[in-house]
Amino acid sequence: MMKQSIYGLAYEQLQQWLVEHGEKKFRAQQVWDWLYKKRVKYFSEMHNVNKECIALLEEHFQIETLEEELRQESKDGTIKFLFRLADGNLIETVLMRFNYGLSVCVTTQVGCNIGCSFCASGLLSKSRDLTAGEIVGQIMRVQAHLDQQGKDERVSHIVVMGIGEPFDNYDNLINFLTVVNDQKGLSIGARHITVSTSGLAHKIYQFADLNSQVNLAISLHAPNNDLRTRIMKINRAFPIEKLMDAVHYYLDKTNRRITYEYIMLRDVNDREKEALELAELLKDHRHLAYVNLIPYNTVDEHSEYQRSHSETIQVFYETLKREGIPCGVRWENGADIDAACGQLRSKQINKRRPPSCGRV
């Protein structure tokens, strides 16, 4: 039986587990320091923890559950990691450099079932959720890479925008957020963390009730139901009306700004008509809205979609600004590597597949 990652336990959970197994409460602080401050790889390196506790931890947990399979480094400093999980599955994690700090984009599921027709993440359907420990482990592996460089750099920001739908793995997501935000450990500020959802309205209500300082982003990509359903099948279950009801609940509850992700697809959703519809959709809460226009990263398997022309993106941007909608254009990181989320993983998996026998 595979041991679970100890990274999956929040501080209070670790404390409770140790007490239930006959250890003193203060052991949790010792173990936590070794995990997140000194960042050891083995329980045996926890020198001020007694041998009985070390043996107990080794019996039930492991620290690292991810192995680096492949690494791609971009000229702009972006690094895409392909990690192999203990069960052999592959996931992607990305380190991005910005003027405000170092941000890591984490994956929450092995594959994705949301079914966005333009997305590389959905090329391979979901096989399972990641555990909280496997999500935290991505941060720890990236931090270990930074530690090895000897430049005293640390992960300062997190975006939960990798492979999978975070709100479809809600409990593990919340445990992950609790661990990385804990001031006794990594202490990554909640306002430096953003969770993106494709629009699972019922989970937005749940997330709002937490009244967390963690930022919310919604992958919108279309301003009306017909178009959104065509490119995002999740819209059949949660059409824009249901999504906006959840948005208004979230805003009333938290008074926190929402970022709307909008991928610019040539001649699909990028005309001035769509810009005006989007402005109309967001106008009643424009003071708590920000539209992130994202030039599309082309994917071989989705050749029907192309990146919008720069001039088209500019017109779309100017239309939103004219209508009073705060917005910006996010030019991608890692353009010279497999920039699209899920692209590196799908390529590596396809390389390992046996050749077709030629039947149709």
Secondary structure, 3 states (H helix, E strand, C coil): CCCEEHHHCCHHHHHHHHHHCCCCCCHHHHHHHHHHCCCCCCHHHCCCCCHHHHHHHHHHEECCCEEEEEEEECCCCCEEEEEEECCCCEEEEEEEEECCEEEEECCCEECCCCCECCCCHHHCCCCEECCHHHHHHHHHHHHHHHHHHCCCCCCCEEEECCCCCHHHHHHHHHHHHHHHHCCCCCCCCHHHEEEEECCCHHHHHHHHHHCCCCEEEEECCCCCHHHHHHHECHHHHCCHHHHHHHHHHHHHHHCCCEEEEEEEECCCCCCHHHHHHHHHHHHHHHHHEEEEEEECCCCHHHCCCCECCHHHHHHHHHHHHHCCCCEEECCCCCCCCCCCCCHHHHHHHHHHCCCCCCCC
